[in-house]
């Protein structure tokens, strides 16, 4: 059995969940199914508002699904399990904590904030190139640096699953490429599975072993694309035919370019 | 002196000089008698002459202010936590709080005096009453505006409600609490003086009343001056505490 199985997950937000202005329920996610193996990086790709973020929160156990099943590591998820890492679009650091204390926040919550945790925090910060910024406050760092701290925070408790919600969406292109490579490196060192929400086709293809393409509302999985690229991936991979082909497949699935049957090559 | 120091010190000083000159000119040109508007030098003379008495009465007012403010802080923050975290409590008490806030505290002062007598307690109570509202409203607003992602992060780690409150919500609300505290402490000075006006035998408010009833306007102005010094002092005190416990706050102009 696969490490993670998402099966027929459906989410309808009721009127009460949506707040006072809504007058009818909204189908945020209509029938999402896919599986992934341990250590795989899965990109959830789709237009804005297609429910991929909702799916991520369902997998995290933060919101309840309407129907379907989520099984991670042999455990059915319907409430937070406490050992996933979460990276948001904004770095969401705590301005009152130093960089290292931000990284150690999950360990405090899990009551495992010991010397070993501290050593690991130092190691992680080293890994993302922030070795000399332990004592800095978040506001002293650039956006990209803050997001690296956020990544360390998500990894400190050795989660077996990393959930990333458009983590590099707010960064400039060059920083984003840099962060992509950093993520690939970090993933190799930690061996965690990653669910990565993005609306960038090239980012999805560059990072993922598998791209799950979502259609616009009603949001459902429209296609699963396996990305086979030479390993280790470097930026040069972007200019290979395999990369272009995968990008094309994803674009077709999104309806960005028309589908071409059996393209002559 | 560099340009920055000139801007920081020189400009306010220049402003003060302009006001003092205008004040003096108004007294001379309008031929205003001292009992209506004393010239600045007469006020200064009075301030120096009665300095020990001003200190003594000022100390009384300062004590009333700090006690009232302290009590507002001790009671206001836990109540804000309760209101921000419970929909039921919020619905039950928030409208009452707003209603209470719209009652002019001056109107309540005589009643409080009847209840608590002319001593320190009644002044403390009035200072508390005016300081309480900004603290509870700002703290509750701060607790409610915790960034959603931080709550999600804590929840994804199965954090307890106590952990969320102490490690996420409250620190995130601290800038709001401090903003409320700054408003509250200056209001507390006013509350204490209102209490002294309505009935007391000491404090700067009392001194102010006595001085005006004896037509000693320079002394009344000196007392006013002392009052504003107290206001400034307590404000700086709160700001100092803020720097001490929340040095991570961005510089003031960015905050609003």
Interface residues (C-beta under 8 A of the other chain):
Chain A: X57 X60 X61 X62 X80 X81 X82 X84 X86 X88 X90 X92 X94 X95 X96 X97 X105 X106 X108 X109 X110 X137 X139 X157 X163
Chain B: X147 X149 X150 X152 X153 X154 X155 X156 X157 X158 X159 X163 X167 X168 X171 X172 X174 X246 X248 X249 X250
